[in-house]
Amino acid sequence: MARKKIVYCTPSLYTAGGVERVLTSKVNYLAEKGDEYDVTMILTDGAGKAPFYPLSEKVRVINLDIGFEALWELSFLRKIPAYLKKQRQYKRRLREELMRLRPDITISTLRREVNFITSLPDGSKKVGELHVNRQNYRNFEANDTNVVKRLFAKWWSWRLVGKLRRLDRFVVLTNEDRLSWHELSDVTVIPNPLPKLPDRRSPLTEKRIIAVGRYAYQKGFDLLLEAWSRVEKQYPDWHLTVFGAGERVPYEQLARELMPDTSRYELRGAVEDIGKEYLASSVFVFSSRFEGFGMALLEAMSYGLPAISFDCPCGPKDIVSNGRDGMLVESGNVAELAEAMSRMISDADLRQRLADEAVKTAREYDIKAIGKRWDELFGSLVP
């Protein structure tokens, strides 16, 4: 049987982002799966930069060197003509590559190519995969928006539906998000995989609560700090540690205002081995205002951490069954989050019971299990 030629279109691979990590795991799985797939990744940015995550030698990488990243240096209005010029370049170069490669399936991560990919006459089936939820696709941070940007986001969402209807398949990460695409009749749910299941789990002996994510509005660390400020005085032997990339200063200022005793918490940067930190913690808190899926939540559960999460859109309710393998609280409700943290701290039996079930849940997201779902999708498109 001939190998299926698969092409992924995505901006870059050199950054330590969640999308980059998931895509790398996915293409590595496909490329190393015997002789079933021939995998190519076509990039637009980061020419000359090595992938951040280890990439199989069997994966071919083509960088079109369009340089969309340069647009971030321009004002919102100046971006328009510059974007249109780069978009024309991208369409022309991607068309040339696809006509040369003649893939069986071309996958868009719903970035710039979604505007034109179904019009390219290379003969491949076109698949779109979304790594955020609909509500927050092409959205802006709450502290970095204005009327023009909000109108643009709404216009983009309306226009996007027309593009998605032309795809051969549209893939989202959660059942919750699938329901939001009510205009589309053929939406497939395939969650993100765990690249590797850990061979150790937390002994739950350290009196530390851990949170992981970017220091950004989306991750809700301001809400987490407020909740912890309501709890920490009751449990002076417990500690909160946050790990993540991004600008920490605003959160450090907020923490000092809420908690004069700075020994009760620690706001740290990103670390290379976050698994080591999970193993040295006993509770994981996921305070996001919104998500595409919730990889940090799933990773923490795979290390045997009982998790508390806001029931935000989208992801946590697909991963966590409240009271069985974790705790879900009302999205954005600081009082409920504080109450859940107190309950988890004070009840060792609860922590252990939730942790045991969390590990079982995480196994369902192993790369091999999720990979089979992609195998089935590709087989349905190209028998």
C-alpha positions in Angstrom: 0.0 0.0 0.0 1.4 3.4 -1.0 2.3 5.8 1.7 -0.1 8.7 2.3 1.5 12.1 1.6 0.6 14.5 4.4 1.4 18.2 4.4 1.0 20.4 7.5 0.9 24.2 7.1 1.8 26.2 10.2 3.7 29.5 10.8 6.9 28.2 12.6 8.3 25.5 14.9 11.1 27.4 16.7 9.1 28.8 19.6 8.2 26.9 22.8 4.5 27.2 22.3 1.7 24.7 22.9 0.7 24.4 19.2 4.3 23.8 18.2 4.7 21.1 20.8 1.5 19.3 19.8 2.2 19.5 16.1 5.7 18.2 16.6 4.4 15.2 18.6 1.8 14.5 16.0 4.1 14.6 12.9 6.7 12.6 14.8 4.1 9.9 15.5 3.0 9.8 11.9 6.5 9.9 10.4 7.8 7.1 12.6 4.7 4.9 12.1 6.3 2.4 9.7 5.8 3.2 6.1 2.3 4.6 6.3 3.0 8.3 5.9 5.2 10.7 4.1 5.1 13.9 6.2 6.1 17.5 5.2 5.7 20.7 7.2 5.5 23.9 5.3 6.4 27.0 7.4 6.1 30.8 6.7 8.4 32.1 9.4 11.6 31.4 11.4 13.8 30.7 8.4 17.1 29.3 9.6 15.9 28.6 13.2 15.9 25.1 14.5 12.7 23.5 15.9 12.3 24.0 19.6 11.0 20.5 20.2 12.9 17.5 18.8 11.7 16.7 15.3 12.0 13.3 13.6 14.5 13.2 10.8 11.8 11.6 8.7 9.8 14.8 8.7 10.6 17.1 5.7 10.5 20.8 6.5 10.1 23.5 3.9 10.3 27.2 4.9 8.7 29.6 2.5 10.3 32.6 4.4 7.3 34.9 4.1 8.0 36.7 7.3 4.6 37.4 8.7 6.2 38.0 12.1 7.4 41.4 10.8 3.8 42.6 10.8 3.8 42.8 14.6 6.2 45.7 14.4 3.6 47.8 12.5 0.5 49.6 13.7 -2.9 47.9 13.3 -3.8 50.0 10.2 -0.4 49.8 8.6 -0.5 46.0 8.9 -3.3 45.8 6.3 -1.4 46.6 3.0 1.7 44.8 4.3 -0.4 41.7 5.2 -2.1 41.6 1.8 1.3 41.7 0.0 2.7 38.9 2.1 -0.5 36.9 1.7 -0.2 37.1 -2.1 3.4 35.8 -1.8 2.3 33.0 0.5 -0.5 31.9 -1.8 1.8 31.8 -4.8 4.6 29.9 -3.0 2.4 27.5 -1.3 0.6 26.7 -4.5 4.0 26.0 -6.2 5.0 23.6 -3.4 1.7 21.7 -3.3 1.7 21.3 -7.0 5.2 19.9 -6.8 4.6 17.6 -3.8 1.1 16.5 -4.8 0.0 15.5 -1.3 -3.0 13.3 -0.5 -4.0 15.5 2.4 -3.1 19.1 3.3 -3.8 20.3 6.8 -4.1 24.0 7.7 -3.7 25.0 11.4 -6.2 27.8 10.4 -3.7 30.5 10.0 -3.2 32.6 6.9 -3.6 29.8 4.4 -7.2 29.1 5.5 -8.2 32.1 3.3 -7.2 30.4 0.1 -6.2 26.8 0.7 -9.4 25.2 -0.8 -8.8 27.1 -4.0 -5.4 25.5 -4.7 -5.7 22.9 -7.5 -3.1 20.3 -6.2 -5.8 17.6 -5.8 -5.3 17.0 -2.0 -8.0 16.8 0.5 -8.1 19.9 2.7 -8.4 19.6 6.5 -8.5 22.4 9.0 -7.6 21.9 12.6 -8.3 24.6 15.3 -6.1 24.9 18.4 -8.2 27.4 20.3 -11.9 27.6 20.9 -14.3 29.5 18.6 -15.0 32.3 21.0 -11.4 33.2 21.3 -10.2 32.6 17.7 -8.7 35.7 16.2 -9.6 37.5 19.5 -7.5 40.0 21.5 -6.4 40.2 25.0 -8.8 42.2 27.1 -6.1 44.8 27.9 -5.1 45.2 24.2 -8.3 45.9 22.3 -10.4 48.7 20.9 -13.6 49.1 18.8 -11.8 48.5 15.5 -10.1 45.3 16.7 -13.4 44.0 18.1 -15.2 44.7 14.9 -12.4 43.1 12.9 -12.6 39.9 15.1 -16.4 39.6 14.5 -16.0 40.2 10.8 -13.2 37.6 10.6 -15.3 35.0 12.4 -18.2 35.5 10.1 -16.0 35.2 7.0 -14.2 32.2 8.4 -17.4 30.0 8.4 -17.6 30.4 4.7 -14.0 29.2 4.3 -14.6 26.2 6.7 -17.6 25.0 4.7 -15.3 24.3 1.8 -12.9 22.1 3.7 -13.1 18.3 3.4 -13.0 18.1 7.2 -12.8 20.4 10.1 -11.2 19.2 13.4 -11.6 20.8 16.8 -10.2 19.8 20.2 -13.3 19.5 22.4 -16.9 18.4 22.3 -17.8 21.7 23.9 -16.3 23.7 21.1 -17.8 21.4 18.4 -21.3 22.5 19.6 -20.3 26.2 19.0 -19.8 25.6 15.3 -23.6 25.2 14.7 -23.3 26.4 11.0 -21.1 23.4 10.1 -22.4 19.8 9.7 -19.2 17.8 9.6 -17.0 18.7 12.6 -14.7 16.0 14.0 -13.3 16.1 17.6 -9.8 15.0 18.2 -8.1 16.2 21.4 -4.5 17.0 21.8 -2.3 14.1 22.8 0.2 13.8 25.6 3.6 13.4 23.9 4.7 10.9 26.5 3.2 9.4 29.7 5.5 9.9 32.7 6.9 6.8 34.4 6.6 8.4 37.8 3.8 10.2 39.7 3.8 12.7 42.6 3.9 11.1 46.0 1.7 14.0 47.2 4.0 14.7 50.1 5.0 18.2 49.4 2.7 20.9 50.7 2.9 22.9 47.4 0.2 24.0 45.0 1.4 24.5 41.4 0.1 26.4 38.4 1.7 26.5 35.0 1.1 28.8 32.0 2.0 32.1 30.3 1.8 35.3 32.4 -1.1 36.6 30.4 -4.8 37.6 30.9 -6.0 34.3 29.5 -4.4 32.2 32.2 -6.1 34.1 35.0 -3.2 34.2 37.4 -4.6 37.4 38.9 -7.7 35.4 39.9 -5.5 32.6 41.3 -3.5 35.1 43.4 -6.7 36.6 44.8 -8.0 33.1 45.7 -4.7 32.1 47.3 -4.7 35.3 49.4 -8.0 34.1 50.9 -6.6 30.7 51.7 -2.9 31.0 52.6 -3.3 32.4 56.2 -5.3 29.3 57.1 -2.6 26.9 56.0 0.8 28.5 56.8 2.7 25.4 55.9 1.4 25.3 52.3 3.0 27.2 49.4 1.9 28.4 45.9 4.3 28.3 43.0 3.5 29.6 39.5 5.7 28.7 36.5 5.5 30.4 33.1 7.0 32.6 30.4 5.9 36.2 29.9 5.8 39.5 31.8 5.7 38.7 35.6 6.0 42.3 37.0 2.2 43.1 37.0 1.5 39.8 38.8 4.3 40.3 41.3 2.9 43.7 42.1 -0.6 42.3 42.6 0.8 39.5 44.8 2.5 42.0 47.0 -0.6 44.0 47.4 -2.7 41.0 48.3 -0.1 39.1 50.4 2.5 41.1 52.3 4.2 37.9 53.3 6.1 37.1 50.2 7.2 33.7 51.5 3.8 32.2 50.9 4.1 32.2 47.1 6.6 32.3 44.3 6.2 33.5 40.7 8.8 31.9 38.6 9.7 31.8 34.9 9.5 28.9 32.6 11.6 25.8 33.4 13.0 23.2 31.0 11.8 20.2 33.2 8.3 21.0 34.4 7.8 17.3 35.1 10.2 17.7 38.0 8.1 20.5 39.4 4.9 18.4 39.1 6.5 15.6 41.0 7.4 18.1 43.8 3.8 19.3 44.2 0.6 18.0 45.6 -2.2 20.0 44.0 -2.5 21.6 40.5 -4.7 24.7 39.9 -5.9 25.7 36.4 -7.2 29.3 36.6 -7.7 30.1 32.9 -10.4 32.4 31.7 -10.5 30.4 28.4 -8.6 27.7 26.7 -8.3 25.8 23.4 -7.9 22.5 25.3 -5.8 22.6 28.5 -2.6 20.7 28.0 -1.1 21.9 31.3 -4.1 20.5 33.1 -3.8 17.1 31.4 0.0 17.0 32.0 -0.4 17.7 35.7 -3.0 14.9 35.9 -0.6 12.5 34.1 1.9 13.1 36.9 -0.8 12.1 39.5 -1.7 15.6 40.7 -5.3 16.2 41.8 -6.5 19.2 39.9 -8.8 22.2 40.5 -9.9 24.0 37.4 -12.2 26.8 36.4 -15.0 25.4 34.2 -13.9 27.8 31.5 -14.5 27.5 27.7 -13.2 25.2 26.3 -11.4 22.1 27.6 -11.6 21.5 31.3 -15.0 19.9 31.2 -13.9 17.6 28.5 -10.9 16.5 30.5 -12.1 16.6 34.1 -15.1 14.8 35.6 -16.0 16.9 38.6 -15.6 14.9 41.8 -14.1 11.8 40.1 -10.7 12.8 38.8 -10.6 16.5 39.7 -12.6 19.5 40.8 -14.4 22.0 38.5 -15.6 25.4 39.9 -17.5 28.1 38.2 -15.5 30.0 35.7 -14.0 33.2 37.2 -15.5 32.6 40.6 -12.6 33.4 43.0 -14.6 32.5 46.1 -15.4 29.0 44.8 -11.8 28.6 43.7 -10.5 29.5 47.2 -13.0 27.1 48.8 -11.9 24.3 46.5 -8.3 24.9 47.3 -9.1 24.9 51.1 -10.9 21.6 50.7 -8.1 20.0 48.7 -5.5 21.1 51.2 -7.4 19.9 54.2 -8.4 16.5 52.9 -5.5 14.1 52.1 -7.9 11.3 51.3 -9.6 13.4 48.7 -6.3 14.4 47.1 -5.3 10.7 46.8 -8.6 9.5 45.4 -8.7 12.2 42.7 -5.0 11.7 41.9 -5.6 8.0 41.3 -8.4 8.6 38.9 -6.5 11.5 37.2 -3.7 9.2 36.1 -6.3 6.8 34.5 -7.9 9.7 32.7 -4.5 10.9 31.4 -3.8 7.5 29.8 -6.7 8.0 27.5 -4.7 10.9 25.8 -1.5 9.0 25.1 -0.1 9.8 21.7 -0.8 6.3 20.4 -4.5 6.4 21.4 -5.0 9.9 19.9 -2.9 9.0 16.9 -5.3 6.2 16.0 -8.1 8.8 15.7 -6.0 10.7 13.1 -5.3 7.4 11.3 -9.0 6.8 11.1 -9.7 10.3 9.8 -7.0 10.1 7.1 -8.3 6.7 6.1 -11.8 8.1 5.7 -10.5 10.8 3.4 -8.1 8.8 1.4 -9.0 5.1 1.5 
